[in-house]
Amino acid sequence: MRIMRFFLGLAAGLSLAASLGLAGVPGTTTVDVTKEAKAEIMVTPVAERWSGEGFIAVRLRINNRADEARSWRFRFQVSPDYQVFSEHETSVTVGPRETGERVVYVPGSSPATNGRGAWGRVETEGPGITSGNGVQFLNQAGRDPIVITAVSAAQESALFVATNGAPGPMAELSVVDPAAWPADWRVWSAFKRVVLTDAEWTRLDGARKAALRDWVIMGGVLHLYANRTGDAPSGPSEERIGLGVIRRATITLEAEAKAKTGFISFGPILPTNAKAELPASLAADLQPDTGRLGVSLFLMVFGILVGPVNLFVFAPAGRRQRLFFTVPALSLAASVILIIFIVVKDGFGGEGMQRGRVVLLPVTNQALVVQQQMSRTGVMLGSNFSLPAGVVLTQDSGGTTSTTQKTTYLRSDDGASGDWFKSRRVQGQNVLQLVPTRARVERVAGDGGMDAAPVVQSTIGTKLRDFCYRDPSGTLWQADEVEPGRRVILLRASRQSSAGLAAGEFSALGGAAEGLAPIATLPAIRWSEPVFMYHGPVMEARKP
């Protein structure tokens, strides 16, 4: 009887998965719903492993067999560390006798420190859900640090054939069909690499190609392998875009796997150079003065008042009953004085510094903004702030946030709250955003003509300082300042080396530019004048 029940239950489960279109999908989890609710809920993450940085795409699919529309609320909780949690909530409404589907981009807060990835859980509220219902949708890897790689089903087969089912200790394979997920770069945010054949890349529609390219701009590495060994690649062998790269091979992935004698090695992860390093003194400059001497003196005075003075002056022998009034009064006065001391010393809100890098991509009218910030807070009256859904926000480890207490970072579709900013703390965040912009630097015809000293004009909304430009021939040119809207004749640089500056590119220092940088976070922080490095290609001026 038990065996028969087992097979009947298995058949029912397979039938349910097939009816939802999820049969055989790895990582799919079923939420427990009471039989009377007439509903099935499936949760499928794009990958079963995740570092905890950026976003992870999760598909929610609900089959509502009731005769009325109903809503369910989901709370995702991700823990990259023992005491650190990030939370995100969303709701899904499904019409009567309909199947609803939604892809949720669950944001992280910090990379996992255990070397095994983040652990994730989703709790559901709604019809048919019992209290405390929750299921795990992310698993920690069972081995040391891994490189998470997304591949197609065909590529996975090729890898396992070539490596006898052992692609190697540095490759965690997640099979992803690009056509089955939305055209959004956040789908790929959970991965360090994506591997496709040239044919699979060619078959993608324009929107999904653009999403993958945006992911590359954010620092991803896209490998495109030949359909057959010897085929000419459909583009340059290495195409650097933003902080990432597209690499095109002339051999198949299976051939490369065989050449690596038992394990896949895609080469090192491309250094992102994403962080414009903050001055070494920044954290030290923002460290709060704990005022230990003042606190010690305050406690000493309070001890004298509430002890000997209180006992012999305020409530002497024969009037000890006054202690019932003097002790609370002295304690209350001490608390008020201490609060006033903290407010006067630390103030409200806080102060902070921002540094970063702006990578201009004028061909696609985009810019990648990479921002580091650190703040010292005083008395906080609120920690909520607006933040677009597509912004990557990561807590930096350079502050003084305690890891011995539970820390919760909250993200919604249009804001953030929780412990991103806490009272009387030094905290840092890394902020990453891809923004649309037409800002650029153009090379225009000037006094010297196009063959002599270059003449440039900037439409970036800030004065550029220490401007350097390497022309297509490799010659380095410079200017002390390039103001927006003004043509500037460059001078030949006295030095002919500038690290990381390719032919046709410029780099310069600048401040805040509307629509670009800095990325706004908590307005209660008094941010000093930001410093950003602006970098990108110098475009030829548009002809009228």
Disulfide bonds with the S-S distance in Angstrom:
none
